[in-house]
Amino acid sequence: MSVAYTKRSMASSRLPEPGILNSRHFSSAWDSKTRLQIRLCSSCALVMIISTSHCTAAGLHLSQRKYILDLLNRYNMLNAKPVSTPMASSPKLTLMSGTSLTDPTSYRKLVGSLLYLAFTRPDIGYAVNRLSQFMHRPTEDHWQAAKRVLRYLAGATTHGIFFSAKNSLSLHGFSDADWGVDSDDYISTNAYVIYLGSHPISWSAKKQNGVARSSTEAEYRAVANNATEIRWISNLLTEMGISTSTKPVVYCDNVGATFLCANPVFHSRMKHIALDYHFVRGHIQQGTLRIAHVTTKDQLADALTKPLPRARFLELRDKIGVVKTPPS
């Protein structure tokens, strides 16, 4: 069973224009009965441009194929040559890369559309986050980087997240940070991917609030952000009457940050991250969270902190859980 929609007062069922989704569309969709009717049906359809293209007893595959095709068509990229990664690993984009665009409107619309697409595509999470940092002054280099994301999507239109009908209720997350690599301000990027069993249910890639003075500090901030999201999900599951089978775990590939979580002695040189320290330590002492070390090779959140070479990116994309639509 799935949710589909029908529009009564509109002559056509054309989807909202990519890049123009805002609160006006959402309020009219949910508040006006004449514009949107929700009904139950036995076949899988389209919900807010997210397609349940494969809905069987084995599980559910969520993708945004139609939205991707509309986006490619809008920017004349349907026949573009596909690439294997959404962002090139070199040269790195900076605020001053290239010459400023005369009219940044198209760039801003495209990045806005990609932000919406990231709802089901964690594989473009880092690229979209990076491109969003140039909205105030996009350049030709930034525009070409945004179009590269479209070229990547052109070769992966049917990819999405598959939710198996058989899945465990263990909650765990992968946390990572890329320390001080942004030459514009040297603020680190942190990321996490959180799983319920084998299914990715929450992910994030964003810059930290300030400059970290060590890789341990950057990684510990990332762990704290991951822990916050896991605790929120845990509370939500509890309110829904769902209990997890094991204690939630956060996997971190930084030895210093992992040891700091386990060490009850608070070092004086770490006072500048006191809030994050006490937040994480509090949950560990209460028995509601566990921090474990994972090797860099097995750190899935690595794909959301930096642009990776082709082989490494494709490996992590599969491990994260972004897969093609299964055969019917």
C-alpha positions as semicolon CSV with decimal commas, in nm:
position;residue;x (nm);y (nm);z (nm)
1;M;0,000;0,000;0,000
2;S;0,128;0,350;-0,082
3;V;0,016;0,708;-0,097
4;A;-0,057;0,876;-0,430
5;Y;-0,196;1,217;-0,513
6;T;-0,448;1,366;-0,753
7;K;-0,492;1,735;-0,835
8;R;-0,850;1,838;-0,890
9;S;-0,833;2,201;-0,990
10;M;-0,528;2,182;-1,214
11;A;-0,565;2,093;-1,579
12;S;-0,244;1,893;-1,590
13;S;-0,050;1,681;-1,342
14;R;0,283;1,845;-1,423
15;L;0,526;1,837;-1,132
16;P;0,636;2,156;-0,957
17;E;0,917;2,331;-1,136
18;P;1,256;2,203;-1,015
19;G;1,427;2,459;-0,797
20;I;1,103;2,645;-0,717
21;L;0,986;2,423;-0,432
22;N;0,915;2,637;-0,127
23;S;0,671;2,678;0,160
24;R;0,405;2,813;-0,078
25;H;0,393;2,481;-0,264
26;F;0,384;2,276;0,054
27;S;0,111;2,482;0,223
28;S;-0,112;2,472;-0,081
29;A;-0,054;2,100;-0,118
30;W;-0,149;2,011;0,236
31;D;-0,396;2,288;0,323
32;S;-0,609;2,315;0,013
33;K;-0,840;2,021;-0,046
34;T;-0,919;2,146;-0,394
35;R;-0,556;2,121;-0,503
36;L;-0,447;1,796;-0,349
37;Q;-0,628;1,481;-0,250
38;I;-0,452;1,195;-0,073
39;R;-0,580;0,849;-0,133
40;L;-0,468;0,494;-0,067
41;C;-0,395;0,260;-0,354
42;S;-0,253;-0,085;-0,404
43;S;0,016;0,016;-0,654
44;C;0,320;0,226;-0,582
45;A;0,311;0,577;-0,717
46;L;0,461;0,918;-0,651
47;V;0,473;1,110;-0,325
48;M;0,618;1,463;-0,332
49;I;0,826;1,361;-0,636
50;I;0,973;1,064;-0,448
51;S;0,888;0,747;-0,636
52;T;0,835;0,408;-0,476
53;S;0,932;0,246;-0,804
54;H;0,985;-0,103;-0,662
55;C;0,731;-0,206;-0,401
56;T;0,711;-0,580;-0,338
57;A;0,700;-0,823;-0,050
58;A;1,082;-0,809;-0,049
59;G;1,095;-0,439;0,026
60;L;1,064;-0,082;-0,098
61;H;1,296;0,117;-0,325
62;L;1,280;0,496;-0,297
63;S;1,414;0,706;-0,581
64;Q;1,353;1,037;-0,756
65;R;1,400;0,922;-1,115
66;K;1,128;1,141;-1,265
67;Y;1,257;1,444;-1,080
68;I;1,609;1,375;-1,208
69;L;1,486;1,342;-1,567
70;D;1,288;1,667;-1,536
71;L;1,598;1,836;-1,401
72;L;1,819;1,704;-1,682
73;N;1,563;1,813;-1,938
74;R;1,534;2,163;-1,788
75;Y;1,911;2,216;-1,816
76;N;1,945;2,038;-2,154
77;M;2,155;1,760;-2,002
78;L;1,952;1,453;-2,101
79;N;2,216;1,349;-2,355
80;A;2,514;1,459;-2,149
81;K;2,807;1,220;-2,116
82;P;2,781;1,054;-1,771
83;V;3,063;1,067;-1,517
84;S;3,129;0,829;-1,228
85;T;3,157;1,083;-0,944
86;P;2,950;1,393;-0,862
87;M;3,257;1,611;-0,796
88;A;3,614;1,600;-0,920
89;S;3,874;1,530;-0,653
90;S;4,102;1,797;-0,800
91;P;4,139;2,087;-0,845
92;K;3,951;2,193;-0,531
93;L;3,682;2,458;-0,558
94;T;3,736;2,787;-0,374
95;L;3,538;3,108;-0,339
96;M;3,761;3,278;-0,596
97;S;3,772;2,995;-0,852
98;G;3,686;3,128;-1,198
99;T;3,506;3,445;-1,304
100;S;3,176;3,555;-1,150
101;L;2,856;3,467;-1,333
102;T;2,670;3,761;-1,483
103;D;2,336;3,613;-1,374
104;P;2,358;3,365;-1,082
105;T;1,987;3,274;-1,098
106;S;2,030;2,948;-1,289
107;Y;2,306;2,835;-1,054
108;R;2,097;2,904;-0,746
109;K;1,793;2,727;-0,891
110;L;2,000;2,422;-0,981
111;V;2,161;2,396;-0,638
112;G;1,820;2,436;-0,476
113;S;1,688;2,149;-0,688
114;L;1,987;1,933;-0,594
115;L;1,924;2,002;-0,224
116;Y;1,578;1,855;-0,262
117;L;1,715;1,559;-0,457
118;A;1,955;1,479;-0,172
119;F;1,653;1,356;0,028
120;T;1,706;1,012;-0,127
121;R;2,062;1,049;-0,256
122;P;2,330;1,064;0,015
123;D;2,587;1,002;-0,260
124;I;2,556;1,366;-0,373
125;G;2,548;1,501;-0,016
126;Y;2,901;1,641;-0,011
127;A;2,884;1,791;-0,361
128;V;2,556;1,970;-0,288
129;N;2,686;2,097;0,046
130;R;3,000;2,232;-0,119
131;L;2,812;2,400;-0,404
132;S;2,573;2,560;-0,153
133;Q;2,866;2,753;-0,004
134;F;2,901;2,963;-0,322
135;M;2,540;3,080;-0,360
136;H;2,628;3,444;-0,283
137;R;2,896;3,463;-0,552
138;P;2,889;3,172;-0,799
139;T;3,151;3,163;-1,071
140;E;3,188;2,981;-1,400
141;D;3,391;2,709;-1,226
142;H;3,114;2,659;-0,971
143;W;2,857;2,640;-1,251
144;Q;3,059;2,372;-1,431
145;A;3,090;2,179;-1,103
146;A;2,711;2,195;-1,059
147;K;2,660;2,067;-1,413
148;R;2,900;1,782;-1,335
149;V;2,655;1,667;-1,066
150;L;2,389;1,653;-1,339
151;R;2,624;1,446;-1,558
152;Y;2,671;1,208;-1,266
153;L;2,296;1,182;-1,217
154;A;2,247;1,120;-1,589
155;G;2,429;0,790;-1,543
156;A;2,250;0,700;-1,218
157;T;1,886;0,804;-1,266
158;T;1,743;0,485;-1,117
159;H;1,959;0,480;-0,805
160;G;1,797;0,522;-0,466
161;I;1,761;0,359;-0,125
162;F;1,621;0,011;-0,082
163;F;1,439;-0,074;0,241
164;S;1,420;-0,448;0,290
165;A;1,113;-0,602;0,452
166;K;1,348;-0,804;0,673
167;N;1,571;-0,580;0,879
168;S;1,710;-0,566;1,231
169;L;1,631;-0,283;1,471
170;S;1,989;-0,197;1,565
171;L;2,076;0,174;1,551
172;H;2,427;0,282;1,459
173;G;2,603;0,567;1,283
174;F;2,931;0,651;1,109
175;S;3,092;0,984;1,194
176;D;3,375;1,157;1,010
177;A;3,537;1,499;0,965
178;D;3,774;1,644;0,708
179;W;3,998;1,866;0,918
180;G;4,080;2,217;0,795
181;V;4,101;2,142;0,422
182;D;3,898;2,446;0,310
183;S;4,159;2,701;0,210
184;D;3,902;2,984;0,228
185;D;3,838;2,966;0,603
186;Y;3,992;2,636;0,725
187;I;3,665;2,529;0,884
188;S;3,629;2,151;0,886
189;T;3,348;1,958;0,722
190;N;3,178;1,693;0,931
191;A;2,940;1,421;0,818
192;Y;2,745;1,127;0,946
193;V;2,534;0,843;0,813
194;I;2,292;0,674;1,054
195;Y;2,146;0,328;0,998
196;L;1,852;0,137;1,134
197;G;1,975;-0,215;1,072
198;S;2,117;-0,205;0,720
199;H;1,906;0,090;0,604
200;P;2,041;0,448;0,594
201;I;1,775;0,668;0,755
202;S;1,959;0,994;0,825
203;W;2,270;1,160;0,683
204;S;2,434;1,500;0,686
205;A;2,729;1,684;0,536
206;K;2,794;2,036;0,663
207;K;3,067;2,272;0,778
208;Q;3,135;2,306;1,148
209;N;3,062;2,625;1,339
210;G;3,425;2,727;1,381
211;V;3,785;2,635;1,318
212;A;3,903;2,320;1,495
213;R;4,252;2,338;1,641
214;S;4,324;1,968;1,596
215;S;4,194;1,669;1,402
216;T;4,076;1,519;1,732
217;E;3,864;1,827;1,803
218;A;3,714;1,819;1,451
219;E;3,634;1,449;1,480
220;Y;3,492;1,487;1,831
221;R;3,258;1,762;1,713
222;A;3,141;1,527;1,440
223;V;3,081;1,252;1,696
224;A;2,875;1,492;1,908
225;N;2,659;1,588;1,607
226;N;2,608;1,222;1,525
227;A;2,521;1,143;1,887
228;T;2,264;1,423;1,892
229;E;2,086;1,286;1,586
230;I;2,098;0,928;1,717
231;R;1,947;1,034;2,049
232;W;1,667;1,216;1,866
233;I;1,595;0,909;1,654
234;S;1,607;0,686;1,963
235;N;1,353;0,909;2,139
236;L;1,131;0,908;1,831
237;L;1,139;0,528;1,812
238;T;1,058;0,508;2,184
239;E;0,756;0,735;2,140
240;M;0,640;0,509;1,857
241;G;0,669;0,205;2,083
242;I;0,970;0,062;1,898
243;S;1,269;-0,059;2,098
244;T;1,611;-0,116;1,942
245;S;1,776;-0,454;1,984
246;T;2,113;-0,318;2,100
247;K;2,268;-0,001;2,243
248;P;2,323;0,263;1,969
249;V;2,681;0,284;1,845
250;V;2,876;0,567;1,679
251;Y;3,174;0,455;1,470
252;C;3,466;0,700;1,447
253;D;3,798;0,646;1,265
254;N;3,998;0,891;1,480
255;V;4,180;0,714;1,763
256;G;4,219;1,031;1,969
257;A;3,847;1,113;1,959
258;T;3,755;0,752;2,041
259;F;3,989;0,743;2,342
260;L;3,863;1,081;2,461
261;C;3,509;0,939;2,468
262;A;3,623;0,644;2,678
263;N;3,854;0,834;2,914
264;P;3,672;0,965;3,224
265;V;3,956;1,209;3,293
266;F;3,886;1,542;3,124
267;H;4,214;1,685;2,998
268;S;4,272;2,056;3,053
269;R;4,389;2,102;2,696
270;M;4,046;1,989;2,572
271;K;3,842;2,252;2,761
272;H;3,759;2,432;2,437
273;I;3,527;2,142;2,344
274;A;3,384;2,101;2,693
275;L;3,018;2,114;2,587
276;D;3,055;1,842;2,325
277;Y;3,268;1,637;2,564
278;H;3,017;1,642;2,848
279;F;2,724;1,577;2,614
280;V;2,879;1,263;2,469
281;R;3,025;1,145;2,801
282;G;2,690;1,189;2,970
283;H;2,517;0,953;2,729
284;I;2,800;0,701;2,753
285;Q;2,780;0,699;3,133
286;Q;2,401;0,660;3,119
287;G;2,447;0,355;2,896
288;T;2,246;0,504;2,608
289;L;2,537;0,531;2,365
290;R;2,862;0,359;2,275
291;I;3,156;0,496;2,074
292;A;3,366;0,248;1,876
293;H;3,670;0,281;1,654
294;V;3,649;0,186;1,287
295;T;3,926;0,184;1,029
296;T;3,940;0,461;0,771
297;K;3,880;0,200;0,500
298;D;3,546;0,110;0,661
299;Q;3,442;0,468;0,739
300;L;3,126;0,511;0,528
301;A;3,082;0,880;0,613
302;D;3,409;0,953;0,429
303;A;3,207;0,995;0,108
304;L;3,025;1,292;0,263
305;T;3,331;1,488;0,376
306;K;3,537;1,524;0,059
307;P;3,541;1,449;-0,316
308;L;3,683;1,100;-0,366
309;P;3,849;0,917;-0,657
310;R;3,623;0,702;-0,871
311;A;3,702;0,359;-0,726
312;R;3,674;0,470;-0,362
313;F;3,355;0,668;-0,424
314;L;3,176;0,381;-0,599
315;E;3,283;0,143;-0,323
316;L;3,141;0,367;-0,051
317;R;2,825;0,447;-0,249
318;D;2,738;0,079;-0,258
319;K;2,823;0,031;0,109
320;I;2,616;0,334;0,213
321;G;2,315;0,177;0,047
322;V;2,254;0,378;-0,271
323;V;2,161;0,110;-0,526
324;K;1,985;0,069;-0,859
325;T;1,617;-0,015;-0,873
326;P;1,600;-0,394;-0,817
327;P;1,463;-0,604;-1,105
328;S;1,090;-0,669;-1,082
